[in-house]
């Protein structure tokens, strides 16, 4: 597929993408082979695979219940906490097996689990919703939903920061919609020029009861 002439930069061709996909498949097969040999007791041991699965599932649950803004707002303390978590789970991952083979088995298992989960989320949308949730509107028609923002740990300053970074906006009346995405980031839809400043906030019930805006039919 040819690229538009006005699109500048260096991009991967279809041939390069196919070659890259072949390397990825070969790498995943190699990792799967490492895990299979560990389960068979040839390299490492099956206990390492079981511990890696348990730690992965535990961390998945921990970060899911901690809220989507946890990783999006990484402070110095959060960084230290991540390092502590990594050190605390190291012993749980490898146990008494300090060999290179044990480390390779643990890493291979974690990567296989992560790739499998990513593909499951693409194939089954329900898995994506279960793991990452759905985008949540926290500003609608320029009015903040304070209850939703409070429950997700989002402040008006967070929304204004996202508005400044994305669109150079400095006031809340310049924001038509703000959405808390699955990744924890905040996406901003600017208000139309000349829009009026909101006079109050909306509750969750008011957000749900308001009809969706539909574009007016064009005249022919």
Secondary structure by P-SEA (a helix, b strand, c coil): cccccccccccccaaaaaaaaaaaaaaaaaaaaaaaaaaacccccaaaaaaaaaaaaaaaaaaaaacccccccccaaaaaaaaaaaaaaccccccccccaaaaaaaaaaaaaaaaaaaaaaaacaaaaaaacccccccccccccaaaaaaaacccaaaaaaaaaacccccccccccbbbbccccbbbbbbcccccccccccccaaaaaaccccccccccc
